[in-house]
């Protein structure tokens, strides 16, 4: 076991709370800081494929997530009128690993907070500076305090402060996709399958969430843009007015602009994820396009592997080298495949739809198959 007395985790999202739980369970003395003044889940909902649920079960949280979420059995891909192009059977894909679950982010956050309950935390606190030598990292915080740690874990997302302090400014790459999301108080027609419909340069997804809720998102291939809250609902409805199926029912269920979140899909690519006694996990290290629904899961896998190698390695340096060696190829695969899938999603319908009917299901299977094995 590496000689580590104190670990600081920066960031209280999926990555931070998962690594807090994993490190605590491995016997490390850990604390967490989160810049938000309150525990607020970002985004509407998340799909947790079997490789993510495997991590949660290993941490003792899987059963709670399964009870709070909905089992997703198929990904069904359709044209904008609702005609099925292909169907990916998730149970067949993942075999006997564990079920794939859809869950809203506030419920997932509550479960992750329960898992990390023994880890001390400070809200409304950010990192102001990091100074490290061979033995420690001196951290100055926004509240004026300074503390020393044996290891700092940057789990603070795509706009990571830890990453900036560690290696300088890194511009996240825009994937060419703008995303609109909303969690609606309506029952979907299909209660166990995720359905996504494709138009011309855009797509619309519908995920059952249980308890009379449906998560929706609309993706549009376009230059990066800012969509003001005022008038957002009208613009969202107009963009997908030509879509059939349940899309119009979902759009009609939105009553206020504020119910819709909008943002760019971005990715991060780094040569290295650690330097000295500071290491990055999750989106801070390798954000990717959302088309595989794997970004949050990659963060969970990072967290679990990092705790595992810190427990087994003799030094911090060897542990972090092992972490990056194990995790970087897998995360890079997901980033590359997510970008490739996005490109296929945004092809002109006359080119895309015949390809989807003929062989897209195999492409999806090929993209996920390497993730069936444990990280």
N, C-alpha and C positions, 0 to 999 in steps of 0.2 A: 504494500500500500504506500502510495506517495506520501511524503511528509507534509501534510497539509492540515493546518489548524483552523483557518478561517477562509471561507469562500463567500464572495459577494456575487449575487446575481442581479443584473441590471435589466429590468423589464418584467412586467407582471402579466404578459399575455400567455398564449398557449405554450410557447417555448419556455418562458421563465418559470411558470408554475409547474410545468412537467419536470424540468431539470431540478427545481427545488425539491419536489417530491422524491425524485430518483436519488439525488445526492443525500437527502436526509435518510432514506431507507438504507443507503450504503454506509451510514454512520458518520457522515461529514457534518461539521458545524457550519451552518449556512445561514445567510441572511439575504433579504431581497429588498430592493428599492424600486418604486414605480413612480413615474413623473406625474401621472394623473392624480388629482386629489381624491377621487372616489374609484371604487372598483367598477369599471364600466366595460362591458364586452364590446369589441369593435366588430361591426358587421352584423348580418342578420342570422345566418345559419351556416352549417358546415356539414359536409359529407365525410365520414370517417370510414375509409376502406379497411379491409381486413388487416392490412399491415399496420394501420394506426390503432385499431382495436386490440391487436396483439400486444402492443406496448402498454395500453391502458389496463389490460388484464394482468400483465406482468407486474404492474404497479398497484394492483388491487382495486382499480377504479372501473374496470370494464363492465362489471355487472350493473353498477349504478348508471353508466352511460346507456347501456342497452335498455334499462327500464325507463329512462327519461326520453329516449329517442325512438326512432322508427326504423325497422329493418328495411333496407332497400335491396330488392332482389334483381332488378334489371335496370340497365340504362337503355332507353328506347329512343332511337334517333329518327326524326321525321322531317318531311319537307314542311313548308310554312302552312300548308293546308291540312297537315296532320297525317298524311300518308306515310306509313312506316318505311324507312330506308334500310335500317338494320337494327338488330336487337342484341345487346351484350348481356349474357346471363352471368351475373356477378357470382352466384353460388357455384356455377360451373368453373368460372375463372379462378376463384380463390380456393376452391376445394373445401377442405375441412379446417381451414385456418380458424376463422371466427366470422360472424355475420358482419356485413357492412351496415353502418348506422348513419342516419341523418338526425341531427340534433340542432336546436337553436343555440346560439352562442352564449346567451345568458345562463342557460341550464348547464352547458358544458363548463363555463367558468365557475359556477357554483360547486360543481363536482371537483374541479381541479383545485379550487381554494380549500375544499375539505381535505383533499389529499396532502396539501402543503400547509395544513393548519399549524403544525409544530414548528414551522420555519418563521422566525421573526421577520416582520416587514415594516417598511416605512413608505407611506403614500406621500404624494406631493413633493417628491424628492428626486432630483436628477443628479447626474455626475457632472462636475465642473472641470475636473482635471484628473489625469492619471500619470503618475510618475513611478516607474518600476526600476528595480535592480535585480540581481540574481536571486535575492532572498524574499522579496516582497513587492507588493504594489501599494503605493500610497495614493489614496483616493480622497479628493476634495469634493464635497457635496454642495448643492445649491443652498442649503441651510447654513453654510459656513463651517460645518464640522469637517474634520479630517480623520480618517481611520486607515489602518494598515491591514492588508489581506495577503494570503498566500496565493490566491487565484481570483481573477475576475472573469465572470462569464457575461459576455454581451448578448443578451436575449431581447434586445430592444428594437427589433423590427427593421423594416426596410430603410427607415431614416435614422439608423442607429447612431447615437452619440458616441458609444464606445468605439465603433468602427472608425468614425471620423477622428477621434482622439488617438487611435492606434495607428492608422495608416494614412490619414488625411482624407480629404473630400473625395468620395467616389460617387459619380453620377449614376443613379439607377437608370437602366435602359428601358425606354418605353417600348412595349411590345406591339403597338399599333392598335390596341383594343381599349375602348372605353366601356365601363361596366355600370349598369344601373341595377340596384337590388332593393327588394322590399319583402317584409314578412307580413303576410296577409291573414286576416281572420276568416278564412273561407276553407271549406273542405274540398280537396282535389278530387277529380273524378277517379283517379288511380291512386290508391292508398299505399301501395308497396313498391312502385316503380318511379324512377326519375325519368322525365321525358324532356327532350330538347328538340326544338324545331328550327329549321334553317331557312333563311330568306336570302336576299341578295346583299352580301356583305354584312350580314347580321344574323343573330340567333337568339332564341328565347328559351329559357329553362324553367321547368316547374318541378319542385320537389315536395312531396308530402312530408309534413312535420308532426302529424298527430295532434290530438286535442283541438281539432278544428282549425289548424293553421297550415298555410302553404307558403313556402319560400319561392320567390321568383327572381329571375335576373334576366336582363337583356344586355347582349354584347354587340357592339358596333365597331367594325373596322374603320378607323378614321384618324386624322391627326389629333394629337393631344389637345384637349379642350377643357375649359371650365364651364360647367353647366350650373348657372345660378339656381338657388332654391326656388325663387319666385318664378312660377310658370313651368317648373320642371315636370309636373304631372301631365300637363297638356302636351308638352314636347315628347314625353315618353309614349303617351298614347298615340300620337301622330306617327311616330317612328315605326310602331308595330301595328298600325291600323289594318294592314293587309293580311295579317296572320289570322288563321282560323283556330280550330280546336278549342281549347279552354282559355286561350290567351286573352280574348276579349272579356271573358268573365273575370279573369284575374285583374285586368286593367280597370274594369268597372268597380272593383272592390277597393281600389285606392281612392281615398277622398281628399287627401291633403298632400301638398308638395313635400312637406317635411317627412312623410313616410318613405320617401325614396332616397337611398344613398347613391351617390355617383362618384366614381373615381377612375383613374387610369390603371390599367394592369401593367405592372413594371417587373423587371427582373434585375438581379444583382449577380455579377460574376467576378470572383476574386481569385488571385493566384494562390493566396494562402489565407487560412482562417485563424491563425494564431501567431503570436509573437511574444516570446518570453513567457510571462505568467498571465497573459490576457488571451481569451479565446472567444470566438464568435459562434453562435448557433442560430438555426432557423433562418428567417428572412434577412437577418443582419448579414448572413454569410452567403445565401444562395436563393434569394427570392426568384419566383418563376411565374409564368403565365398560369391562369387558373383552370386550364382545360383538362387536366388530369385530376383536379381536386386533391392534390398531393402536398401542397405547400405546408399546411399545418401539420400534416402527418410526418413530413420530413423533419420538422422541428421536434416532434415527439421522439422520432428515432434518434436524432442528434442527442437529445437529452439523455436518453437511456444508455446509449453507447458511451457518452462522455462519463457518466457516473460509473459505468462498468470498467472502463479503462483506468480511471483514477483509482479505483479500488484495487486493481490487479497490478498496475505498473509500479516500479520502484521509485521513479522520479516524475516530477511534473512534466519535464521536457519529453520523456519517453511516452507518457500518457497522452499528451496533446499530439505528438507525432502519430501515435497509433489511432487516435480519434480521427484525425484528418485523413489518414490512409484508408481507414475503413469507410468513412462517410462520403468523402468527396466524389468518388466514381459514381456512387448511387445517386447522390443529389444532382450531379452533372447530367446523368442519364435522364432524370426526371425533367430538369430544365430544358434539355434539348428536345425530348419527346413532346413536352408541353408546347413548345414553340412550333414543332412540326405539325402537331394536331391542330393548333390554332390556324396555321396556314391553310390546312385542308378545310377547316370550318368556314373560312372566308373566301374560298374559291367561288367563281361564278356558278350559279345553280346548274346551268347546262353542262358544266364540266364536273362539278362536285357530285351531284345526285347519282349519276350512273356509276361513278367510282365508289360511292358509299354503298350502293346496292350490291356491287360486285365483290368488294374486298375490304371495305373499311372495318368491318368487325374483326378481321384478322389483324389489321393494324392496331386496333385497340388491345387485342389480346397480346400481341407482341410487345406493346408498350408496357403493359402491367406485369407480364410474366416474370421478369427479373426481380420484381418486388415481392414475389411470393415467399422467397427464402428470407430467413431472419436477417436483420441488418448486421 
